[in-house]
């Protein structure tokens, strides 16, 4: 967001923000605005949500130091070396991977895909911080794979099959396994984001050995039209995914790993209707999971056992993140919501709304630890 005096700071009442409708009664107990500054976010943005012409990555409140991008960025992450650098990858189907110094905007390393592969939008670092993984599509075969890169230089080291077509998110789990959201949807550069195989989708959550790419297991839903998009792991170790519905029957956009399968979160007809058919991001907040239902303009929260918790109206929602224990939500119109969820008999939700002058993109990270 633009800094003072350009920054517009909006502290919302519930009625003004339009957030009260989806909250359960206990969660309406208190709305407070107890800090003056917005949560600081590392993210990508453009100059317009509908007709973008310039693209950047960096601190939203320090646009002068931002990294200029040739096209939209997607996933963004702090480098595990804790040296003030971060890595951004292109939106799918994309061709760039960049490491840069966030405070100065100086590029340190870049990898550009050749004519045989495209990035699918997400990255993750191996636990030791030496290796970076990126989801890719092999343009010759159409198969999904995991690109393996030196985390410092971004030199390609290897590429592994990921167990299906159209991988999107990739995460390193607490137990060391590499989790891959295999969406099951084939897209190719010559047809942009056109979905070419909806009649033969095979989505799954795939688990790989991070040392050699060996396929360890795959979890699936019964409905093959539910594309697995993003992954989150809660503080208690539970793993959950957000989903994209390519079928005609309403389904929950959230599922948790239950043994060797994926199990839908609970949702009645009203919740299914409010959430729509497309979920973007997912993030764990303690033992809760928040899901951005992008086309419907709401953020839904489920408990780790799969029961519904809270629903917020967040028009044109994009990224989800956490900052100092709070849920942070952004939209492509520049809005930033900060939500503090407290569970139990005194359950409350504290909501603050800020606004920026740029079109915030799909994912964000908070300040480096």
C-alpha positions, 0 to 999 in steps of 0.5 A: 500500500502507499505510504503516508501521506498517500496511504489511505487508512480505513478503520472499518465498523462492521456495518461499513465493512460489510463483514458482520453478516457471515459471523456467528453470534459469539464472534460479533462480540467485539470489534476493536482497532487497537493499532495504527499501522496495517500488517506489513506484507510481502506480495505481488501487485499490479497497477490495475485488477482489470487492465494491468500494465505494470507488475511488481513484488516487494513490500506493499508499503515501500513501492519505490524499492519493489522489484519490477516483474515482466508479468504477474507474479504468483507465489512469493516466499522469504529465503530461508537463509534469513539474509533479507532476500525473497523468491517470486515465481511467475503466475501460471503458465509462467517462465520466470523465477527470481531471487532479490533483496527486498530492502533494495529491490536488487535482483540476485539470481534469475531462472527463465524457463526454456521452450520445454517447460512452464512454471505452475505458480508455486515454490517451497524450500527444503527443510535445510534451505539449500534446495527450492522446489517449483511446480512445473508442466513439461510442455512436450508430454503435458505431465506435471513435475517438480523442478528442483533448483539450487536455492541460492543461485536458482540453477536447475538441479533436476526435475521429478514427476509429481504424480499427475497433470496440472500441479499448482501448490507445493509445500514442505511438511513438518515431517519432511515430506513434500506435498503437491496439489495436483490439480488434474487440469491441463493448460498449455501456453498456446491456449493460455489458461484454457482447461483442456481435459476436464472430462479426464481430470485426476486431481490428488494431493501427492506426497514425495520424498524430498531427497529423490522425488520418490512417490510416497502416496496420493490422497484423493476425493471421490469426486474427480471434478474437484481440483486440488489447488493449495495446501496448509498445515496447522499447528497440530500437524493436520494438513488441509487443501482448498479446492476448485469445483469443475463439476455441476454439483455444489461441494465444500471447497475445503478438505482435510487429510484423513488417513489415506484419503481427503475428507470434505469439510462440513458444509450445509446448503447455505454455506455451499451457496455462500462459498461458490465454486472456486477457492484460492488460498488457504492458510492455517491460523493456529488449529483453524484453516481459512479459505479464500472463496475468490469468486464468491467474495467470502473467506470461510474458516473451518476447524481442524476437525472439519466443522465450519467455524466462521464466514466473512464477507471479503469482496474480491478476496485474493491472498491469505496470510498470518501476522502476529497470530492474526489472519490477514486477507487481501483483495485485488482492489487493494483492501487488506483485512486483519482478523483476530480470532479467539476461540472458546466461550468468550469467542470474539473477532476483531476486524480492521480494514485498510486500503491501498492504491494497487491491485494486490495479487494471489499470495502474500507473506508477512515479515520474515521471522 
